[in-house]
Each structure stands twice: as structure tokens, then as C-alpha cells.
Amino acid sequence: MKQQTSICFIFLFSFFLCHSAFASNNILPPPKQISKHVYAWIGPHGGPNVENKGYRMNMGFVVGGNAVAVLESGFYPKMAEDMISQIKQITDKPIKYVINSNSQADRFFGNAAFKNIGAKIISHEKEIKRMKENTNNYMMFIESSMKFKDGSVKPPTLPDTAIKDKTKIDLGDNVVLEIEAHKAAHTPSPLITYIKKDNIVYAGDILYSGRLLAVVPGGNIKQWIETFHYLKKYKSATFIPGHGDPQTLDKFNKPTLHYLQLLDNKMTTMVDEGIDMQDAINKTDQSAFAYLENFEDLAGRNANIAYQEAEAAAFE
């Protein structure tokens, strides 16, 4: 009896070790169910690295009666393969659509894995243009941050469907995605996806909380502020941001809207007054946002780009 008990214990212990090892090899944790039809991976903060396996952003998917639509495809194909595997554990509905909300690397470099299973990949034509322009830099960035072998990151699969304004996708059982492009924000023309049946808005990198937002070339701060105000049309919806927890729009006022307003107001004023860039950066007090993760890494760069935008606007 003792021998049987020992054998059983050894078997269970070995199974636990194998299961733990398998779980530790996963790139993503299980997705969270946000509403009846919407699931999301809510990423940690910080930049992509070996420790977090490049997972530090939000992504999601919507399950309808006939099909699944995925919101973003991840930082590289293996991450996308993990997404596919986890989606299949939740539903047997086919993955027919992928929406790349913008042209940052973590939003579309996993496209190939979804293309291989027959998914239609959608983005805005301006975002696709920016994807092409930045491909080489993104490939080097992924290899560097993830310590992948040189030359191991291949050019991404670009979206096969470009939209100019808006479109709808019916996933069955009245689960309809209303996809709309608006003005620039973090990138030139990000896509907003509204799942009306669940009153969920996937806003991507238009919204940030928990970490400092990133101002990058190709976006526009003034238009980003306009885009934020445009989101008020969705009223009581729950918003899934690019970074941070899903919540109502008012919760993003300080980390997104107020921060953008600070940069815009300060830099516009100092450009008008003829203050040079470095002095303007030094005189812009961003300390009210120092509680946000990545503040030390991004605050100076954000101010630099904000000044360049204000300067360009002054000469239009």
C-alpha cells in the first residue's frame, strides 16, 4: 500500500512539474472575460523585454455566434500562436478577422499566424503605410528588445483590407463590430472598435492609464485631444485602452487627456514666445504625472516631440 501511495505521489508530483513547466513557457496569461462576448489580455506595464516575453500591452477578441474577431495580433508570430491556442480553448468558432488598431509593432507583427489560419486582417490605409515605412526599424527593435537572433525576425504580414472611414463586421447572434477611424492620436489614424451589444469600446493606444503615454512621430497631440473628446459619444461604455485596466472614459482623464493638454498648452505657448526647445523641455513641469510607470523613460522624449509638433504648427 505504501509503495502504491509513493508511486501515486511521484506521478502527481511529476505531472505538476510538467504542467508548471508548460505554463511557464506560455507567452500570455489566460485572457480575462470583460463582458459576455469580449475577452482581453490586460498587459503589465514597462517596455518589452526577455522577462515579460514582449507582453506589455492589451489585446483582445470578440466571440459571436458564427465567428471570432481578434483585436491586435501581438508583438511577434509566436505570441499570436499563443493567442490562437487560448482562443480555441474558449470557443470553437473560427477566427475570421483581425483588427490592427494602429501601426505600432506590438499591434501587427503577429499577423502571419492569423493569416495562416485564413483570417482577414484589417487596418486603416494610413496605418498600413506607416507599417511599411517602419518595418525595418521595428524588426531591429524586436530582435534587440527580445534578444532574438539577428535576422530571425521576418518582415510582417501586412493587413489585406484597408479602410478609409468606417465599416461593420457581423459575427453572428447580433454581435456586431462597428469599426471607425478618427483623427490622429498616438498614430496617424487609429481604429476604434465598438461592440454595441456589450457596450464595450476597444480604443487601443488612444487611451492610457497606469503608465505614461508615448508621443511618437506620426501621431498628433492636438488631434489626439480631439479624438479623446470624440470618444465621449459612447457615454457609459467600458473602454479597453492600449495600456491599463478597462474602465469608463472619465478614469482616463488625468493619465491621457490632462497629460496631452499639458504638453500642448506648454509647448504651444513657449514656441509662440520664441523659447528654444531645450529650455522649453526644462520649463515644462510634468511631475504631476510622475506616478505613472515609464515616466523617467518617456517624459523628456514626449516633451521633445511635443515641441516639434508645436513648432511645425506655428509655421503652417
C-alpha positions as CSV (number, residue, x, y, z in Angstrom):
1,M,0.0,0.0,0.0
2,K,2.8,2.4,0.9
3,Q,4.6,1.6,-2.4
4,Q,1.4,2.4,-4.4
5,T,1.0,5.6,-2.4
6,S,4.6,6.6,-3.2
7,I,4.2,5.8,-6.9
8,C,1.0,7.8,-7.0
9,F,2.7,10.8,-5.2
10,I,5.6,10.6,-7.6
11,F,3.3,10.6,-10.6
12,L,1.3,13.5,-9.4
13,F,4.4,15.5,-8.5
14,S,5.9,14.8,-11.9
15,F,2.6,15.9,-13.6
16,F,2.6,19.1,-11.6
17,L,6.2,19.9,-12.6
18,C,5.5,19.2,-16.2
19,H,2.3,21.2,-16.1
20,S,4.1,24.1,-14.4
21,A,6.9,24.0,-17.0
22,F,4.4,24.1,-19.8
23,A,2.6,27.0,-18.2
24,S,5.8,28.9,-17.7
25,N,6.6,28.5,-21.4
26,N,3.3,30.3,-22.3
27,I,3.9,33.9,-23.5
28,L,0.5,35.1,-22.3
29,P,-1.6,34.6,-19.3
30,P,-5.2,33.4,-19.8
31,P,-7.4,36.3,-21.1
32,K,-10.0,38.0,-18.9
33,Q,-13.6,38.0,-19.7
34,I,-14.7,41.6,-19.9
35,S,-18.3,41.1,-20.9
36,K,-20.5,38.3,-22.4
37,H,-18.7,38.3,-25.8
38,V,-15.5,40.2,-25.2
39,Y,-12.2,38.9,-23.8
40,A,-8.9,40.7,-23.3
41,W,-5.3,40.2,-22.3
42,I,-4.6,43.1,-20.0
43,G,-0.8,43.5,-20.1
44,P,1.6,44.6,-17.5
45,H,3.4,48.0,-17.8
46,G,7.0,48.6,-18.8
47,G,8.8,48.0,-22.1
48,P,9.2,44.8,-24.0
49,N,12.0,42.5,-22.7
50,V,13.0,38.9,-22.3
51,E,11.4,38.7,-18.8
52,N,7.9,39.7,-20.0
53,K,8.4,37.9,-23.3
54,G,7.3,41.1,-25.1
55,Y,3.9,41.1,-23.5
56,R,3.1,44.5,-22.0
57,M,0.1,45.7,-23.9
58,N,-3.6,45.0,-24.1
59,M,-5.2,42.8,-26.8
60,G,-8.5,41.1,-27.1
61,F,-11.1,39.2,-29.1
62,V,-14.8,39.1,-29.6
63,V,-16.9,35.9,-29.9
64,G,-20.1,36.0,-32.0
65,G,-22.5,33.3,-32.9
66,N,-20.6,32.4,-36.1
67,A,-17.1,33.8,-35.9
68,V,-14.3,35.4,-33.8
69,A,-12.7,38.8,-34.4
70,V,-9.3,39.5,-32.8
71,L,-8.2,42.9,-31.6
72,E,-4.4,43.2,-32.4
73,S,-2.1,40.3,-33.3
74,G,0.8,40.7,-30.9
75,F,4.5,41.5,-31.0
76,Y,5.7,38.5,-33.0
77,P,4.2,35.3,-34.5
78,K,4.7,33.0,-31.5
79,M,2.8,35.4,-29.3
80,A,0.0,35.3,-31.9
81,E,0.1,31.5,-31.9
82,D,-0.4,31.6,-28.2
83,M,-3.4,33.9,-28.7
84,I,-4.9,31.4,-31.2
85,S,-4.3,28.5,-28.8
86,Q,-6.0,30.2,-25.9
87,I,-9.0,31.4,-28.1
88,K,-9.5,27.8,-29.2
89,Q,-9.8,26.8,-25.6
90,I,-12.7,29.2,-25.1
91,T,-14.6,28.8,-28.3
92,D,-14.7,26.6,-31.4
93,K,-15.9,29.4,-33.6
94,P,-13.5,30.2,-36.4
95,I,-11.2,33.2,-36.2
96,K,-12.2,35.1,-39.3
97,Y,-11.0,38.7,-38.6
98,V,-8.0,40.5,-37.1
99,I,-8.1,44.3,-36.5
100,N,-4.8,46.1,-36.2
101,S,-5.8,49.2,-34.4
102,N,-2.6,51.1,-35.2
103,S,0.8,50.7,-36.8
104,Q,3.0,50.1,-33.7
105,A,4.9,46.9,-33.8
106,D,3.1,45.2,-30.9
107,R,-0.2,45.6,-32.8
108,F,0.6,43.8,-36.1
109,F,3.8,41.7,-36.1
110,G,1.8,38.6,-35.3
111,N,-0.4,38.9,-38.4
112,A,1.3,36.0,-40.2
113,A,0.0,33.4,-37.7
114,F,-3.6,34.6,-38.2
115,K,-3.2,34.9,-42.0
116,N,-2.1,31.2,-41.9
117,I,-5.5,30.2,-40.5
118,G,-7.4,32.2,-43.0
119,A,-8.2,35.4,-41.1
120,K,-8.9,38.7,-42.8
121,I,-6.7,41.4,-41.5
122,I,-8.0,44.9,-41.3
123,S,-6.4,48.3,-40.6
124,H,-6.6,51.9,-41.8
125,E,-4.8,52.8,-45.0
126,K,-2.6,55.5,-43.2
127,E,-1.6,52.9,-40.6
128,I,-0.7,50.4,-43.3
129,K,1.5,53.0,-44.9
130,R,3.3,53.7,-41.6
131,M,3.7,49.9,-41.0
132,K,5.6,49.7,-44.3
133,E,7.7,52.7,-43.6
134,N,8.8,51.5,-40.1
135,T,9.2,47.8,-40.8
136,N,13.0,47.6,-40.8
137,N,13.2,49.7,-37.6
138,Y,10.6,47.5,-35.9
139,M,12.4,44.3,-36.9
140,M,15.6,45.5,-35.3
141,F,13.7,46.7,-32.3
142,I,12.1,43.4,-31.7
143,E,15.3,41.5,-32.1
144,S,17.1,43.9,-29.8
145,S,14.5,44.1,-27.0
146,M,13.7,40.3,-27.1
147,K,17.4,39.3,-27.7
148,F,16.3,37.2,-30.7
149,K,19.0,36.0,-33.1
150,D,20.0,38.6,-35.7
151,G,17.9,38.1,-38.8
152,S,15.4,35.9,-37.1
153,V,12.5,38.4,-37.2
154,K,11.0,38.4,-40.7
155,P,9.0,41.2,-42.4
156,P,5.5,41.2,-41.1
157,T,2.4,40.2,-42.9
158,L,0.6,43.5,-43.6
159,P,-3.2,43.9,-43.4
160,D,-5.1,42.7,-46.6
161,T,-8.0,45.1,-46.1
162,A,-7.6,48.8,-45.8
163,I,-10.5,51.0,-44.6
164,K,-10.7,54.8,-45.1
165,D,-13.5,55.7,-42.7
166,K,-15.7,53.0,-41.1
167,T,-17.1,49.5,-41.6
168,K,-19.1,46.9,-39.7
169,I,-18.5,43.2,-39.1
170,D,-21.3,40.9,-38.1
171,L,-20.0,37.9,-36.1
172,G,-23.5,36.4,-35.7
173,D,-26.2,36.5,-33.0
174,N,-26.3,40.2,-33.3
175,V,-22.7,40.7,-32.2
176,V,-21.6,43.5,-34.5
177,L,-18.3,45.3,-34.5
178,E,-18.6,49.0,-35.5
179,I,-15.0,49.9,-36.7
180,E,-14.3,53.6,-37.2
181,A,-11.2,55.7,-37.9
182,H,-10.9,59.1,-36.5
183,K,-8.2,61.8,-36.3
184,A,-4.6,61.1,-35.4
185,A,-3.7,60.2,-31.8
186,H,-0.7,58.0,-30.8
187,T,-0.5,57.1,-34.6
188,P,-1.9,58.7,-37.8
189,S,-5.4,57.2,-37.9
190,P,-6.1,54.6,-35.2
191,L,-9.2,52.4,-35.4
192,I,-11.9,52.4,-32.7
193,T,-13.9,49.2,-32.3
194,Y,-17.4,49.4,-30.7
195,I,-19.2,46.2,-29.6
196,K,-22.6,47.7,-29.2
197,K,-24.3,44.6,-27.8
198,D,-21.9,44.6,-24.8
199,N,-21.4,48.4,-24.7
200,I,-17.6,47.9,-25.0
201,V,-15.2,50.2,-26.8
202,Y,-11.8,48.9,-27.8
203,A,-9.8,52.2,-28.0
204,G,-6.3,50.8,-28.2
205,D,-3.5,53.3,-27.8
206,I,-5.8,56.3,-27.8
207,L,-6.2,55.7,-24.1
208,Y,-3.6,55.0,-21.5
209,S,-3.6,54.5,-17.7
210,G,-1.1,53.1,-15.2
211,R,1.8,54.1,-17.4
212,L,2.8,57.3,-19.2
213,L,1.6,57.5,-22.7
214,A,4.1,57.7,-25.5
215,V,4.1,60.5,-28.0
216,V,5.7,59.2,-31.3
217,P,6.4,60.6,-34.7
218,G,3.3,60.0,-36.9
219,G,0.8,60.9,-34.3
220,N,-0.5,64.4,-33.4
221,I,-1.2,65.7,-29.9
222,K,-3.8,68.3,-30.8
223,Q,-5.8,65.7,-32.8
224,W,-5.3,63.2,-30.1
225,I,-7.1,65.6,-27.7
226,E,-9.9,65.9,-30.2
227,T,-10.1,62.1,-30.6
228,F,-10.4,61.7,-26.8
229,H,-13.3,64.1,-26.8
230,Y,-14.9,62.2,-29.7
231,L,-14.9,59.1,-27.5
232,K,-17.5,60.8,-25.3
233,K,-20.1,59.8,-27.8
234,Y,-20.0,56.3,-26.3
235,K,-21.1,57.7,-22.9
236,S,-21.5,54.9,-20.4
237,A,-19.4,52.3,-22.3
238,T,-16.5,50.4,-20.8
239,F,-13.3,51.3,-22.6
240,I,-10.4,48.9,-23.2
241,P,-7.2,51.0,-23.5
242,G,-4.0,50.1,-25.2
243,H,-2.4,50.1,-21.7
244,G,-4.2,49.9,-18.4
245,D,-7.4,48.4,-17.0
246,P,-10.8,48.6,-18.7
247,Q,-12.9,51.3,-17.2
248,T,-15.2,54.2,-18.0
249,L,-13.8,57.1,-20.0
250,D,-13.6,59.6,-17.1
251,K,-10.9,57.4,-15.5
252,F,-8.6,58.2,-18.4
253,N,-9.0,62.0,-17.9
254,K,-5.8,62.5,-16.0
255,P,-3.4,60.0,-17.5
256,T,-4.4,60.7,-21.1
257,L,-6.4,63.9,-21.6
258,H,-4.8,66.1,-19.0
259,Y,-1.3,65.0,-19.8
260,L,-1.8,65.7,-23.5
261,Q,-3.3,69.1,-22.7
262,L,-0.3,70.0,-20.5
263,L,2.1,69.2,-23.4
264,D,0.1,71.0,-25.9
265,N,-0.5,74.1,-23.9
266,K,3.0,74.5,-22.6
267,M,4.8,73.8,-25.9
268,T,2.4,76.0,-28.0
269,T,3.0,78.9,-25.6
270,M,6.7,78.6,-25.5
271,V,7.1,78.3,-29.2
272,D,5.0,81.4,-29.5
273,E,7.3,83.1,-27.1
274,G,10.4,82.1,-29.0
275,I,11.8,79.9,-26.2
276,D,14.2,77.3,-27.7
277,M,13.5,73.6,-27.4
278,Q,15.7,72.6,-24.5
279,D,14.6,75.5,-22.4
280,A,11.0,74.6,-23.2
281,I,11.5,71.0,-22.2
282,N,13.2,72.0,-18.9
283,K,10.5,74.5,-18.1
284,T,7.6,72.0,-18.7
285,D,6.8,70.6,-15.3
286,Q,5.4,67.1,-15.8
287,S,5.8,66.0,-12.1
288,A,2.1,65.6,-11.6
289,F,2.3,62.5,-13.8
290,A,5.5,61.0,-12.2
291,Y,3.3,58.4,-10.5
292,L,2.8,56.7,-13.9
293,E,5.1,53.9,-14.8
294,N,7.7,54.7,-17.6
295,F,7.7,58.4,-16.6
296,E,11.5,58.7,-16.4
297,D,11.9,56.9,-19.7
298,L,9.3,58.8,-21.7
299,A,8.7,62.3,-20.2
300,G,11.7,64.0,-21.9
301,R,11.1,62.4,-25.2
302,N,7.4,63.3,-25.1
303,A,8.2,66.9,-24.5
304,N,10.7,66.9,-27.3
305,I,8.2,65.7,-29.9
306,A,5.5,67.9,-28.5
307,Y,7.8,71.0,-29.0
308,Q,8.5,69.9,-32.6
309,E,4.7,69.5,-33.3
310,A,4.0,73.0,-31.9
311,E,6.9,74.4,-33.9
312,A,5.6,72.8,-37.1
313,A,2.1,74.1,-36.4
314,A,3.3,77.6,-35.9
315,F,4.8,77.7,-39.4
316,E,1.7,76.2,-41.2
